[in-house]
Amino acid sequence: MYNRYLGILGLGLAFAACKVPTGTQQVENRSTPASYGNGLDTTTAATIEWRKFFTDPHLVNLIDSALAHNQELMITLQEIEIAKNDIRFRQGALVPTVTAKAGVGLEKVGRYTSQGAGDASTEITPGKEVPDPLADFGIGAYANWEVDIWKKLHNAKKAAVTRYLATVEGRNFVLTNLVAEIANSYYELLALDNQLTIVKQNIDLQKNALEIVKAQKEATRATELAVKKFEAEVLKSQSLEFDIAQKIKETENKINYLLGRYPQQIDRDKGEFLHAVPTMVTAGIPSQLLANRPDIKQAELELAAAKLDVKVARAEFYPSLGISAGIGFQAFNPSYLFKLPESLLYNLAGDLAGPLINRNAIKAEFNSANARQLQAMYNYERVILNAFLEVSNQLSNIDNLEKSYSLKSRQVAALTTSIDISNDLFKSARADYLEVLMTQRDALESKLELIETKQQQFAAVVNVYRDLGGGWK
């Protein structure tokens, strides 16, 4: 009869193991276009270390400081430590759990029970009955081990290792974005410095024009209206000066925040920003993004971990084999505790357990793991697509900004010359004051736009370097 029950149980476990869902099998799309439309040059700026890509020593010092003190980067490093500990936790499940136990107890049983009657009629030694109440002293070691016959525990450990690697790539992604953000803010600061210089120069120019208009009024060759118009223009430029000064302060504080420090002066070279030339960037081919972009590698590793999670969830449907063992000493009196072999105790047992009825919880977890796998796959494809589009946009942006800067430079040169011409014509009464005002205003706006375009050129180069996967090495 006993063997029959074991056979029925074995058949039940085998039947339960056969009814295991396979899940949705999906293959991720790793294909990318052959090029960005710029040929098949395989040289990519992503392989250049950021210290060699950025040549401004002040910018390099700022980035160095950020790498040591940026709080977001420090948070990411702690995520790596958390992932390391998860690996240790999963590794611990693969080996037996061994515990030591020592205990003292006291038991009083009823005399008119089977145990009480048996103890009363039993002699420990001739003429000495079993003590009542009965003490219990014990010490021993116990072990439990789940035999990983379906690789469930090994796959869980592999998933933890893969997620650890993903957090490392996540740290690299934070790093490359941090480097790019500091560089962009630094170039924005330089642009604002130069805009402030231009505005101050324009204020001096407008004040000179105001004095000329006042002199013209004294000579009855201009009206009070012209004087007030020029005064208003000077006041407008002075107001713009304070607006730019505020932007400079905010940009400095933004950099200080990225560096994890309180507000202080940002060291920089306020020289000829317009004459600076952005670094030339080679894009390589799109397939190199798979190896260079940390966010793509992170998404790939997360997808691999999600696949392993599905295997772990599927293994929950199969029977599990557990082995338990114990060895130690037990006696009712400490003097007998280590007396061999009478006080020696040991046990060894193995059990095979598996779900038979009401497996909804396991099915739900399996379906969730499968859904997370699909999410990871779609996210991986999305990250690749986004990376290609980012690089494509920035390459186009670099080309168009170069053409725009060339045209704006010519515009600035023409308007700068027109200022002198309009002043000469106004002095000789061949142009009215509105023409002088409009010429000065257009010249100022064009110079500010030229500086902004130069800053956008630097930003485009920094961004394409980041989008190609550079900045974390």
C-alpha positions as a printed Julia matrix, in Angstrom:
473×3 Matrix{Float64}:
  0.0     0.0     0.0
  2.78    2.43    0.93
  4.55    1.85   -2.41
  1.24    2.44   -4.2
  0.9     5.88   -2.58
  4.45    6.75   -3.51
  3.76    5.74   -7.09
  0.62    7.87   -7.24
  2.52   10.82   -5.81
  5.34   10.37   -8.31
  2.88   10.23  -11.21
  1.18   13.37   -9.92
  4.44   15.27   -9.73
  5.44   14.08  -13.2
  2.05   15.11  -14.59
  2.33   18.54  -12.97
  5.81   19.01  -14.4
  4.56   18.18  -17.9
  1.96   20.96  -17.83
  4.49   23.81  -17.87
  3.81   26.85  -20.11
  6.55   27.77  -22.54
  5.91   31.52  -22.65
  6.12   33.89  -25.59
  9.33   33.48  -27.53
 10.53   36.74  -29.06
 13.72   37.61  -30.89
 14.97   41.14  -30.41
 15.68   43.3   -33.44
 19.35   44.29  -33.42
 19.51   45.49  -37.02
 20.61   49.07  -37.72
 21.05   51.05  -40.95
 24.37   50.63  -42.71
 25.38   54.27  -42.22
 24.22   57.71  -41.15
 24.3    58.85  -44.75
 27.93   59.97  -44.51
 29.68   56.99  -46.06
 31.07   53.89  -44.36
 33.97   55.39  -42.38
 34.34   53.17  -39.3
 36.3    55.74  -37.28
 34.16   56.93  -34.39
 34.79   59.66  -31.83
 33.26   57.42  -29.14
 36.61   55.68  -28.66
 38.36   58.96  -27.72
 38.82   59.5   -24.0
 37.07   62.62  -22.75
 40.37   64.07  -21.49
 41.64   64.06  -25.07
 38.36   65.17  -26.6
 38.1    68.31  -24.43
 41.23   70.44  -24.59
 40.21   73.38  -22.37
 42.09   72.85  -19.06
 39.4    74.67  -17.06
 36.71   72.34  -18.45
 38.84   69.27  -17.74
 39.28   70.37  -14.11
 35.53   70.86  -13.74
 34.8    67.39  -15.07
 37.42   65.85  -12.78
 35.8    67.52   -9.79
 32.34   66.31  -10.83
 33.52   62.72  -11.13
 34.67   62.86   -7.53
 31.74   64.7    -5.94
 28.58   64.49   -8.09
 25.77   63.08   -5.92
 23.88   61.38   -8.75
 27.03   59.5    -9.7
 27.56   58.5    -6.06
 23.97   57.19   -5.93
 24.63   55.08   -9.01
 27.74   53.62   -7.41
 25.62   52.49   -4.46
 23.24   50.78   -6.89
 26.26   48.8    -8.1
 26.99   47.78   -4.5
 23.37   46.69   -4.08
 23.64   44.55   -7.21
 26.87   42.99   -5.87
 25.12   42.0    -2.67
 22.27   40.43   -4.64
 24.85   38.2    -6.34
 26.14   37.11   -2.94
 22.59   36.4    -1.83
 21.89   34.25   -4.89
 25.21   32.46   -4.47
 24.25   31.56   -0.9
 21.16   29.7    -2.11
 23.36   27.29   -4.1
 25.17   25.87   -1.07
 23.74   24.12    1.99
 22.53   26.19    4.9
 24.19   25.04    8.1
 23.07   26.19   11.53
 24.21   25.37   15.06
 21.68   24.95   17.83
 21.92   24.54   21.59
 18.9    24.32   23.83
 17.56   23.54   27.3
 14.02   22.4    28.04
 11.81   20.97   30.78
  8.84   18.71   30.17
  6.13   17.44   32.54
  3.74   14.91   31.06
  0.59   13.48   32.59
  1.04   10.21   34.45
 -2.04    8.72   32.88
 -0.81    9.12   29.32
  1.03    6.65   27.2
  4.27    8.6    27.55
  3.82    9.19   31.28
  2.99    5.52   31.93
  5.98    4.44   29.85
  8.34    6.79   31.69
  7.07    5.62   35.08
  7.83    1.99   34.26
 11.25    2.7    32.76
 14.52    2.69   34.68
 17.46    4.73   33.5
 19.75    2.6    35.61
 18.79   -0.23   37.88
 16.64    1.19   40.62
 16.5     4.72   39.08
 13.38    5.82   37.24
 13.06    8.43   34.53
 13.08   11.86   36.19
  9.76   13.68   36.45
  9.66   16.41   35.26
 12.1    15.51   32.51
 14.82   17.94   31.5
 16.12   18.14   27.93
 19.62   19.31   27.0
 20.75   19.34   23.4
 23.44   20.66   21.07
 23.86   19.98   17.38
 24.37   21.15   13.8
 21.67   21.09   11.14
 21.9    21.49    7.38
 19.37   22.09    4.61
 20.08   22.06    0.92
 17.91   22.4    -2.16
 19.45   20.4    -4.98
 19.34   22.63   -8.07
 18.21   19.9   -10.47
 16.37   22.34  -12.79
 19.05   25.09  -12.73
 16.58   27.43  -11.06
 19.07   28.73   -8.52
 21.89   28.93  -11.04
 19.72   30.94  -13.43
 18.7    33.27  -10.59
 22.38   33.85   -9.84
 23.12   34.48  -13.54
 20.28   36.99  -13.64
 21.77   38.77  -10.62
 25.22   38.86  -12.27
 23.69   40.21  -15.47
 21.83   42.92  -13.59
 25.05   43.85  -11.82
 26.7    44.33  -15.2
 23.67   46.37  -16.26
 24.13   48.69  -13.26
 27.77   49.17  -14.28
 26.59   50.25  -17.73
 23.99   52.44  -16.04
 26.79   54.13  -14.15
 28.65   54.66  -17.44
 25.51   56.18  -18.94
 25.21   58.59  -16.02
 28.89   59.41  -16.43
 28.68   60.23  -20.14
 25.62   62.42  -19.58
 27.34   64.18  -16.69
 30.4    64.95  -18.8
 28.22   66.28  -21.63
 26.09   68.39  -19.28
 29.12   70.03  -17.7
 30.67   70.72  -21.11
 27.44   72.22  -22.46
 27.0    74.4   -19.37
 30.62   75.53  -19.6
 30.28   76.59  -23.23
 26.98   78.27  -22.42
 28.8    80.22  -19.71
 31.48   81.32  -22.17
 28.79   82.4   -24.62
 27.03   84.46  -21.95
 30.36   86.1   -20.99
 30.88   87.17  -24.59
 27.29   88.33  -24.95
 27.75   90.46  -21.83
 30.88   91.98  -23.35
 29.04   92.76  -26.58
 26.15   94.37  -24.69
 28.55   96.57  -22.69
 30.3    97.65  -25.88
 26.94   98.4   -27.44
 25.93  100.49  -24.42
 29.06  102.62  -24.87
 28.23  102.99  -28.56
 24.64  103.97  -27.79
 25.77  106.49  -25.18
 28.03  108.12  -27.77
 25.1   108.25  -30.18
 22.96  109.78  -27.42
 25.5   112.54  -26.89
 25.48  113.26  -30.62
 21.69  113.5   -30.64
 21.77  115.85  -27.65
 24.28  118.04  -29.47
 22.07  117.93  -32.56
 19.12  119.08  -30.44
 21.13  121.97  -29.03
 21.84  122.96  -32.63
 18.1   122.58  -33.42
 18.9   119.81  -35.87
 17.14  117.12  -33.78
 14.08  116.96  -31.58
 13.41  115.96  -27.97
 11.7   112.86  -29.37
 14.98  111.68  -30.88
 16.77  112.22  -27.56
 14.18  110.21  -25.65
 14.31  107.4   -28.22
 18.08  107.11  -27.81
 17.78  107.27  -24.01
 15.21  104.46  -24.11
 17.53  102.36  -26.24
 20.38  102.83  -23.76
 18.11  101.85  -20.88
 16.94   98.76  -22.77
 20.52   97.63  -23.32
 21.4    98.28  -19.67
 18.43   96.13  -18.64
 19.64   93.4   -21.0
 23.04   93.58  -19.3
 21.48   92.61  -15.95
 19.43   89.85  -17.57
 22.6    88.28  -18.96
 24.38   88.73  -15.62
 21.58   86.75  -13.96
 21.87   83.99  -16.55
 25.6    83.84  -15.88
 24.96   83.43  -12.17
 22.4    80.68  -12.76
 24.71   78.84  -15.17
 27.59   79.03  -12.69
 25.36   77.6    -9.98
 24.2    74.85  -12.33
 27.82   73.82  -12.82
 28.45   74.04   -9.08
 25.45   71.79   -8.48
 26.83   69.2   -10.92
 30.13   69.42   -9.07
 28.36   68.83   -5.73
 29.49   72.09   -4.16
 28.04   75.38   -2.98
 28.12   78.5    -5.23
 31.53   79.8    -6.13
 33.34   81.36   -9.05
 33.81   79.13  -12.09
 37.32   79.45  -13.5
 37.22   79.95  -17.25
 38.9    81.67  -20.17
 36.68   84.56  -21.3
 38.76   85.15  -24.41
 37.76   85.11  -28.03
 34.92   82.64  -27.91
 33.86   83.4   -31.47
 37.28   82.4   -32.77
 37.25   79.01  -31.01
 36.79   76.01  -33.3
 34.77   72.99  -32.09
 36.41   69.58  -32.22
 35.88   67.63  -35.42
 33.72   64.54  -34.82
 33.72   61.33  -36.83
 30.54   59.3   -36.4
 31.57   55.85  -37.65
 28.75   53.44  -38.5
 25.48   52.8   -36.61
 26.34   49.23  -35.64
 29.14   50.6   -33.43
 26.49   52.1   -31.18
 25.73   48.59  -29.88
 29.22   48.38  -28.43
 29.81   52.0   -27.43
 26.55   53.34  -25.98
 26.17   52.4   -22.29
 22.38   52.69  -22.39
 22.19   50.16  -25.25
 24.45   47.73  -23.42
 22.44   48.25  -20.25
 19.18   47.51  -22.07
 20.75   44.4   -23.65
 21.87   43.1   -20.25
 18.47   43.8   -18.71
 16.89   41.83  -21.52
 19.25   38.9   -20.85
 18.36   39.05  -17.14
 14.64   39.09  -17.97
 15.07   35.95  -20.09
 16.74   34.22  -17.15
 13.88   35.32  -14.9
 11.49   33.48  -17.21
 13.55   30.31  -16.82
 13.51   30.71  -13.04
  9.75   31.21  -13.04
  9.25   28.17  -15.29
 11.34   26.0   -12.95
  8.86   26.71  -10.16
  6.44   24.31  -11.9
  8.86   21.4   -11.49
  9.32   19.34   -8.31
 12.09   20.5    -5.99
 14.47   18.14   -4.23
 15.47   19.07   -0.7
 17.96   17.33    1.58
 18.14   17.94    5.32
 20.51   16.48    7.89
 21.42   16.94   11.52
 23.89   15.61   14.04
 24.37   16.35   17.72
 23.89   15.25   21.31
 20.77   15.13   23.46
 20.2    13.99   27.07
 18.04   14.73   30.09
 21.09   15.36   32.24
 24.19   17.41   31.28
 26.44   14.67   32.64
 25.07   12.31   29.99
 25.14   14.86   27.14
 28.35   13.68   25.48
 28.08   10.01   26.35
 28.51    7.9    23.24
 26.67    6.31   21.65
 23.64    6.71   23.94
 23.33   10.51   23.62
 24.23   10.75   19.93
 21.47   11.84   17.55
 21.5    12.22   13.78
 19.03   12.38   10.93
 19.12   12.43    7.17
 16.09   13.04    4.97
 15.28   13.89    1.4
 11.99   15.18    0.06
 10.58   15.79   -3.38
  7.86   18.45   -3.49
  6.01   20.03   -6.35
  2.77   21.91   -7.0
 -0.24   19.75   -7.86
 -3.35   21.86   -7.32
 -3.99   25.62   -7.35
 -0.91   26.69   -9.22
 -2.39   30.1   -10.04
  0.21   31.99   -8.04
  3.05   30.28   -9.92
  1.31   30.86  -13.23
  0.81   34.53  -12.39
  4.5    34.96  -11.56
  5.49   33.16  -14.75
  3.19   35.34  -16.86
  4.57   38.45  -15.18
  8.15   37.32  -15.84
  7.27   36.7   -19.46
  5.64   40.14  -19.76
  8.74   41.75  -18.23
 10.85   39.93  -20.8
  8.76   41.42  -23.59
  9.04   44.84  -21.98
 12.81   44.5   -21.86
 12.9    43.44  -25.51
 10.81   46.4   -26.67
 12.88   48.73  -24.51
 16.08   47.37  -26.09
 14.74   48.02  -29.58
 13.53   51.48  -28.53
 16.92   52.44  -27.09
 18.7    51.4   -30.3
 16.25   53.38  -32.44
 16.54   56.42  -30.18
 20.36   56.26  -30.3
 20.41   56.22  -34.1
 17.98   59.14  -34.34
 19.94   61.18  -31.79
 23.18   60.78  -33.73
 21.46   61.48  -37.05
 19.88   64.66  -35.67
 23.14   65.97  -34.24
 25.12   65.26  -37.42
 22.55   67.22  -39.4
 22.6    69.93  -36.74
 26.39   70.3   -36.98
 26.21   70.7   -40.76
 23.37   73.23  -40.68
 24.87   75.25  -37.83
 28.13   75.56  -39.76
 26.27   77.04  -42.73
 24.17   79.26  -40.48
 27.25   80.56  -38.66
 28.91   81.48  -41.94
 25.89   83.52  -43.02
 25.46   85.19  -39.63
 29.13   86.18  -39.63
 28.6    88.0   -42.9
 25.45   89.58  -41.5
 27.33   90.87  -38.42
 30.11   92.28  -40.6
 27.6    94.1   -42.79
 25.64   95.54  -39.87
 28.81   96.6   -38.01
 29.85   98.59  -41.07
 26.36  100.04  -41.4
 26.6   101.54  -37.89
 29.43  103.84  -38.9
 27.65  104.68  -42.15
 24.38  105.53  -40.39
 26.18  107.73  -37.85
 27.96  109.67  -40.61
 24.72  110.11  -42.53
 22.91  111.27  -39.4
 25.61  113.86  -38.67
 25.25  115.22  -42.17
 21.41  115.19  -41.9
 21.11  112.59  -44.66
 19.53  109.96  -42.35
 17.06  110.29  -39.51
 17.55  109.05  -35.96
 15.28  106.03  -36.46
 17.66  104.61  -39.05
 20.54  104.98  -36.61
 18.55  103.31  -33.85
 17.39  100.41  -36.01
 20.9    99.86  -37.32
 22.36   99.7   -33.81
 19.57   97.41  -32.62
 19.96   95.05  -35.59
 23.72   94.95  -35.13
 23.4    94.08  -31.44
 20.85   91.34  -32.1
 22.95   89.84  -34.89
 26.08   89.76  -32.69
 24.18   88.09  -29.86
 22.72   85.58  -32.31
 26.19   84.88  -33.72
 27.51   84.06  -30.24
 24.46   81.88  -29.58
 25.05   80.02  -32.85
 28.68   79.41  -31.87
 27.51   78.03  -28.53
 25.04   75.77  -30.35
 27.92   74.51  -32.5
 29.86   73.49  -29.4
 26.72   71.93  -27.9
 26.08   69.91  -31.08
 29.63   68.54  -31.01
 29.37   67.66  -27.31
 25.97   66.03  -27.84
 27.04   63.91  -30.82
 30.11   62.79  -28.83
 27.75   61.74  -26.04
 25.23   60.16  -28.42
 27.94   58.08  -30.08
 28.81   56.64  -26.67
 31.79   58.78  -25.76
 32.57   60.4   -22.44
 32.6    57.49  -20.0
 36.05   56.1   -20.77
